[in-house]
Amino acid sequence: MSLPHGFIDELRTRVTLSQVVGRKVTWDMRKSNMAKGDFWAPCPFHQEKTASFHVDDRKGFYYCFGCQAKGDVVSFLKEKDNLSFMEAVETLCREAGMQMPARDLQAIQKADRRTQLVEVMEEAVKWFRLQLKTSAAAEARAYLEKRSMSFEAQDRWEIGFAPDQRQGLFHALTQKGIAPDLIVDSGVCAKPDDNAAPYDRFRGRIIFPIRDGRGRAISFGGRAIDPNARAKYLNGPETELFDKGRNLYNQGPAREAAGKGLPLIVAEGYMDVIALSEAGFRATVAPLGTAVTEDQLRLLWRISDEPVIALDGDAAGIRAALRVIDLAFPILEAGKGLRFAVLPQGQDPDDLIKAQGAVAMQRVLDDAQPMVKLFWQREIEGKVFDSPERKAALDKKLRAALSKITDPLIRGHYNEEIKALRLTLFGREAKPFRQWNPRQSSGFVGAKGRFASMRPVVPMLSTRASLLAQTGGSEEASREAVILATLMVHPRLIARFESALECCDFTGPGHDRLRDLLLIHVDADDPRAILTEQRPEVVESIFSHPYVRNALAIKPLDDLEKAEFLVAYDLFFLTTERSRLREIEEAAQDIEGVADEGLTWRLHKLNQARDDAFVGPQGKSRESIIAPNGVAIDKDVLEEFRRIFDSICFEKGKNRRG
């Protein structure tokens, strides 16, 4: 929904930033000057004792000199309460007494009806809570006491009771003047097929109100008191308010707690959520009577980048986890994942906390495993791989599952992890799992047929004559060494290539750690001295590398512009070469041993492009530039990768500053 021009500005003028922030912090009265709209407090976004968080009421902005958090009143609510932009605006509108703009008459009518349905649900919450105090609820109160739920906890979670009456709630709501059609449409009552009077949907059950992310009652869950009841748990039906596949139990409070840094936990049911939250794990949610859906999974990732699925220690809990894995694979994104915490056999979170306390539950959460480990365990559990046929069947099943991961970067990392696990299972002498090795004469390790005769990647004449080929060893590691040496000599270039360095994998011995240290000390005047103190052996090996010694001997690093060119060229080569290898591997993994002229042509063109990148534009009519390392490169190509690096660094820097 788009907001009218000037609406946000009007909202900011009606709401005082210090008033909103003041509900979350304690002002430092010695440092603040309230008469001038100048407020100081310990930062609400990170732990500190000094007042480094500044609010300027006149400008309507805040800034923390410790963690660099900044923004206005809308961004404060978004970050502090973990709200979306529109949710933050709606919260401020209610506080300012402003009406959220409606798009059209139909939307207004629909919003009015939803408001009426919410009012019905709130009246039902009150009625159910009152019933819990009656004599008819004695058995329900005994059950709650047995589950160690105190009266205070019952109030916090708004626990209620539905007596075993056909029309108890219906009569109570109609006596308040609520129309029968609203009562039925809210889902608390149902209308029989014979058009008789509506009847209560929940009877003889403990009631758990279900609220959406904004705190509105949208449905109920009921647990049967009778052990012989047809359904132990019963949820309300799908309504205009309630879509069970798009909501989570305890969603709002868990989102706020996760926004404060607590890990997001996904439990199985209502009582597990309550037990965990009461034990201090307040960022806990549960699906609503169904297996986790794709919409719920996306909602979890909006709350936290890596939720922990807490599984009951039984077969049903394991099956539920495995369903989540299959659901998650196609929608995995970089930075978004799942971890799985498996409880002891036969125990749920409530049982474990009662028996051993919150410390035992924390140990289980600390031992949570990444999704790839549980996926691997599923594929090998109870199986014996004592023949080539069984191993091949495992490989085929693994490939089929991993092919569902649409993100090529994540799929590549899963492949690497599975390779390592497979080698551990079968021994180091085993053939790697579909491993592409372009440096061998065949395309695949152990490949047969047309792939066995595929042209190897052989350096062209200019490449074989280059210093990289003469010095031997890993060509990529040589380029990495030159990049790191150049940056240590010219520390001003570190910030220039910061984003590109973060995105590029360094595979040489100790190179990745040295790259990380350079990024940490990006503002240091002499990073070489710092790195020599922390990683002397790696720094020494880099500056003693033949290619680096040669570069220093002809003194290209003394010229900042030439040094910048050298870093840009080598980074560009590493990035494009590794992208090429990933593309070859992905293309090859899609082939199940079928000869394909199109694939052969694609791989040939990829290798030819690599050869052309090495050779440069010698013999071509276009203008070329001789790089400091003696390689000629097309001027247009140079300008293109300079433009690419400029855009990457600009966007990354802009995101980091914002």
Number of C-alpha atoms within 10 A of each C-alpha: 7 8 13 8 8 8 13 14 9 12 19 18 12 15 17 16 23 25 11 16 20 14 8 12 15 14 19 16 11 7 12 17 12 14 7 10 15 15 23 26 23 20 24 17 18 13 10 13 9 12 19 18 25 21 25 18 18 13 10 17 17 23 18 21 12 16 13 15 19 18 17 18 23 23 20 22 21 18 18 16 18 23 24 15 13 15 16 19 23 17 15 21 18 11 13 16 11 14 9 15 12 14 11 8 9 10 11 13 12 12 13 12 15 17 14 16 24 19 18 23 26 17 17 25 22 13 18 22 21 15 16 22 14 12 10 15 22 11 15 25 21 11 14 16 12 10 14 13 16 12 13 9 14 17 11 11 14 16 21 28 28 28 22 14 14 15 18 16 24 23 15 14 18 13 10 9 8 18 12 17 12 20 24 20 18 27 26 23 24 19 18 10 7 6 7 8 12 20 20 22 22 29 21 20 23 28 26 24 25 27 21 19 18 13 12 17 22 27 27 25 20 25 24 20 18 13 9 8 12 9 11 13 17 18 22 22 19 15 15 14 21 20 15 22 18 17 23 25 28 25 23 22 21 26 24 20 20 22 21 17 12 17 21 25 28 24 23 24 18 22 19 22 25 24 24 21 18 14 16 11 21 23 28 31 29 25 23 24 18 12 15 21 18 16 12 19 20 16 15 24 18 15 23 23 16 18 22 24 27 26 24 24 17 15 12 11 18 17 12 16 24 16 13 19 16 15 16 21 20 16 15 18 17 9 9 16 18 22 20 23 23 23 23 15 10 12 16 22 28 20 17 19 19 14 11 10 14 20 12 16 20 13 12 19 20 11 12 18 17 15 21 18 14 16 17 15 12 14 14 13 8 7 10 9 14 9 8 9 10 13 15 13 12 17 17 12 13 17 16 12 16 18 18 16 20 14 15 14 14 17 18 16 11 16 20 15 14 21 17 14 17 21 15 12 12 14 10 11 8 11 14 17 19 17 17 20 14 18 10 13 16 20 25 19 18 12 15 13 10 15 20 15 12 17 16 15 17 14 15 12 10 14 16 12 11 16 16 18 15 12 13 11 10 13 15 18 17 21 23 25 26 24 23 23 23 25 24 21 16 20 20 16 18 25 18 18 20 19 20 21 20 13 10 15 15 21 13 18 13 15 19 18 16 19 22 14 16 24 19 11 17 19 13 15 13 14 22 22 14 16 20 14 11 13 16 13 12 19 23 11 14 24 18 13 17 18 23 21 15 15 17 16 10 11 13 18 21 13 12 15 11 16 23 20 17 21 22 19 20 17 22 18 18 19 14 14 18 14 13 17 17 16 15 20 20 16 13 20 16 13 11 8 13 11 12 11 9 9 16 16 10 13 21 16 12 17 20 13 14 17 17 13 18 19 18 19 20 15 7 9 8 10 12 18 15 13 15 17 18 10 19 18 20 19 15 13 14 17 11 12 16 16 12 14 20 15 13 17 19 14 13 14 15 10 9 8 10 10
